[in-house]
Structure formats: structure tokens, C-alpha cells
Amino acid sequence: MLKKWTALVLTAVMALTVFVGCEAPTPQEDAVKTYLEAVRDGNTELMRVADGYTTRDIDFDFARQVIEKKRKKAKIKILSSTETGTDTYTVEASITFFDLLDAHQEEVARQLDAESQQPSDGVSSDSGQSAPTDETSSAASSSAGAAGESTSHLSEEEINEAFLKVYEDCDKKTSYKLTFKVVKVGEDYNVDVSECLDEVNALYTCNLESVL
């Protein structure tokens, strides 16, 4: 009986020690965490509440779902909170997310390389064959003109599928340290993201904001 009582007391003391040692997040820290979670989850309505935010939509519809799936695995951590004036605070946070930019660029380079290996229409690699007729040349020119600037032999669907695969397989992660200004207005804590919009957009698009 005594052993059980001692064990209960020790458990209670340990629980109290842990409780006291873990400080509850401040309201300004909660505001920043809520905002970053909104970015991670794609909650644009909640993101617009933050002062200084401009909406950045993902333009590639075919990639929207895979980007959202990768983004939702982002890790958020509040690093520090400092009171800088009356009802004003500076909050530092870190965010780690899947970075798809290198994978995207590598796939672009791969497709361009594959495209350059394709033989040109109407031109034979055998020097013994005769030159193409005017009719053949005209047909090749018409084909190239219809394709516009692209000479790719892949359909748009095939190109998109290739990009989706590299996005899915990408496991590179990037960490940012973000600094937010938080201002208390009445009972609300407004997050000013005007000085870190580039990083916010990087998170929102898994670093594809420069190519979307």
C-alpha cells in the first residue's frame, strides 16, 4: 500500500514539474502559428485576415493536389517572441517543407534534352539519300508552325504526368526562419506578413512560385 501511495505521489510531482516547466504559448505566438497553419492547409480565407497578405493562387491546376499534399506535411515551430513596444511584438518561427523547385528544373532539363535528341522532320541522317522535295519541306514547315515554339513530341498530358511524378517522388526539404510583426488591436492579434511574403509564397507553392 505504501509503495502504491509513494508511486502516486511521485507521479503527481513529475506531472506538476512537467506542467510548470512547459510554458503555454503567448497569444501572439498562437496568432503566428494559426496563420502558418492556414498557409500550410491552404485556408486562404484565414490567410487574408493577416495584415499585409496578398493572395497567391496555384496556377497549375494539374499540380494543385500534389502540391497541397506535400505542403500539408510542413513542420511549424515557434522560435521566439519579443515585446517591441506597446501591444507590438516580434515573433520568429521556422517552417520546413517539401521543396519541389529542383525536381521541377531537373524535369524541364530532362525533357529539353530528350527533345533535342529527336530527329528533325524531313531531314535524313543518311547522306546518300536525296534532299527533301518542296512538298515535303512545306509539310514539315507547316507542322513546325502548328506546334509554335515547342518542338516537343510529347502531349501536354504526358508532360504533366511527368511533372506530377517528380513532384510525388521529391523528398528534398527546405527550412525557413520567418520574422513576423504582431500587433494587438483590442482583443485581436493581427499578424503582419508584409516582410516575409516571398517565404510565405514559397511555402504555399512548395517553392514553385517562381515558375507558376
Secondary structure, 3 states (H helix, E strand, C coil): CHHHHHHHHHHHHHHHHHHHHCCCCCHHHHHHHHHHHHHHHCCHHHHCCCECCCCCCCCCHHHHHHHHHHHCCCEEEEEEEEEEECCEEEEEEEEEEECCHHHHHHHHHHHHHHHHCCCCCCCCCCCCCCCCCHHHHHHHHHHHHHHCCCCCCCCHHHHHHHHHHHHHHCCCEEEEEEEEEEEEECCEEEEECCCCHHHHHHHHCCCCCCCC
